[in-house]
Amino acid sequence: MTATLPLPATQALQVLTIAIGAPGISGVIARVEARLQGRVGPRILQPYYDLAKLFRKEALAPAGVGPFFLLAPIFSLACYLTVPMLIPVLTSYPLPLGYMGDILGGGFILALASFVVAVAAAETGNPYAQLASSRAKTFGAITEPVVLLVVFSVALVTTTDLPYALSATVLSGPDQIVRPAHLLASAALFMVILFETGRIPIETHTGTIEFGMIEEGRSFEHSGPHLALLRWGSAAKQMVLYTILINVFIAPWGLSSTTRVDQIAFAIFAFLGKCAVLGCVVAVIDDSFAKLRLLKITEFVAAAFLLAVLGVFTLYLGGG
């Protein structure tokens, strides 16, 4: 008789899969980008070594900052690891907390984490950190309506915005994926993910050039374990967004339909493989297109907004 896992353990395994696998996916992307540029590049496991090195270092804080600065990295990582409880990471059936929130609720949690990190950066008084914090919130105000429209169009298609219900709708047949409204909403979400993960049209994902610095600037004044938590949270956020796109919108296959240990183990490998493939696609896109100027970000996000609007319109024109 095949062993089974209790539902709470399966749910905890979803969170652990995101937490442990996220740095590895970042390592895969960095490796692929290096190969595309003709370099050997870092090891795939390099992000784990970097985190371990940072956790061993001393944590320093600027003079005058309060407890909020020190707690922000912990709180943001906790937010990022809360979302895997709400979305289908390993199973096609809802887990005990699966209906605690919908896609919109998960988006609010991700936005809250980003807000906390931005406020902590602004508290330092460092001009680069404050600049990156201001930019993050300015462009975040543009991307959030896109996410709302994506969720709205999806809710019209499936009559619900619960991620497990949407995943089940896509699993019901391949014809669900090729619906024009679904394709447009998925494309809009993919463009938002490119922006949110700092790939394109940002200057560079890990760059410190002032003209395009956003993600790296917010962690300028953090060091040691606090910087490790921020980088870990950034990788976890990236993997959560990949999960939503893959297991909710475009490829929810390989998910376990039972609590059997062997099926859940297969779901883990299938999930990590899908994330690695999506990471390679993102790396190719990031390396193939010239970076946009900072002022062009609004046009990039506006294009995603237009796709989401078209997705809603197609529902009323018979394309849903």
Secondary structure, DSSP 8 states (H G I E B T S, - for coil): ---B--HHHHHHHHHHHHHHHHHHHHHHHHHHHHHHTT-----TTHHHHHHHHHHHS-----TT--HHHHHHHHHHHHHHTTGGGTS-SSBSS--TTTTS--HHHHHHHHHHHHHHHHHHHHHT--HHHHHHHHHHHHHHHHHHHHHHHHHHHHHHHHS---HHHHHHHHHT-GGGTT-HHHHHHHHHHHHHHHHHTT-SSSS-TT---GGG-STTGGGTT--HHHHHHHHHHHHHHHHHHHHIIIIIII---S-BSS-BHHHHHHHHHHHHHHHHHHHHHHHHHHHHS----GGGHHHHHHHHHHHHHHHHHHHHTT--
